[in-house]
Amino acid sequence: MRHSLVTLALTAVFLAVPHFVAGAQGTGSISVTLIPEEAALAGAAWAVDGGEWQASGDIQDDSVPGPHTVSVKAVSYWKTPAAQAVTVYV
């Protein structure tokens, strides 16, 4: 099982930390932790490849191996980071 960790460093003390875990049948899972918690409580969320918004700590299962883009939803009073390219390895 191969694990990858990518940290999205955002301005204004707001971080998104994707975690990758190998899944079943050649797929992987992506989980993103939004830091600080106040940003998540204010409505910050994350999405992979333009999909549905996920809450901090949620897990998106069945991600195919290869490159993906993680984006963060804009919230008031926080600077929104640029989308981040990530790769899922299984």
N, C-alpha and C positions, 0 to 999 in steps of 0.2 A: 504494500500500500504506500503510495507516495503522497506526501502532504506538502502543500505550498502555502505560504503566507505572504500577502501583499498588504502594505499599509498605504492608505490614501491620506497623505498629509494635506490638510486643508487649512486655509487661512482663518483667522479668528477663532482659534482653539477649538476646531471641529474636525474630528477624525472619523473615517470609515475604514474598518479593518476587515477585509474579506478573508474567510478561512475556507480552504478546500479540503474535502475528504472524499476518498475513492468510494464509489457506490457499487451497487449490484449491476451485473450485466454490462460492464464497460461504460458506465456513466459515473458522474461525480455529483457532489452536492456543494453548494456555495452558501455560506452564511456571512453576513456582514454585521459588525458591531459598530454602532454610531456612538462616538464619544465627543463631548460629554453627554451624559444622559439628558441634560436639559434641552439639547438640540433635538433629540428624539422625541421628548415630551412636547416640544413645540411643533411637531409634525414632520420632522425630517424623516425621509424614508429612502430606500434604495431599490434599484431595479437592474436586471440583467438583460442586455440586448433589447431595451425598450419594452420589456414585459410589464407585468403588474407590479405596483409598488409593494414593497415588503417592509415590515417594521424591523427595527434593530433587533438582531438576534434570531430573526426568522431564518429558516433553512429552505433553500430552493433545491429540491431533489431532481434527479434525472437530467443534470446538465451534461451535454455531450462533451467529450474531450475536445480541446482546441481553444482558440481565442474567443473571448467574450468581452463585452463592454459593460462595466458597472457604472451607473450614474446615480446621483443623489438628488432627491427632490428639494427644491428651493423652499426655504422657510424665512419668515420675516426676522430681521435683526441678525441673521447669520449669513456669512458669505458662502455661496454655493460653489463647490469645487468643480473643476472640469471632469468630464467623464474619464474613467481610468480603464486602460486595456489590461485584462487579466487572462491567464491561461489555465484551463483545467487539465490536470494530468491524472490518468488512472493507471 
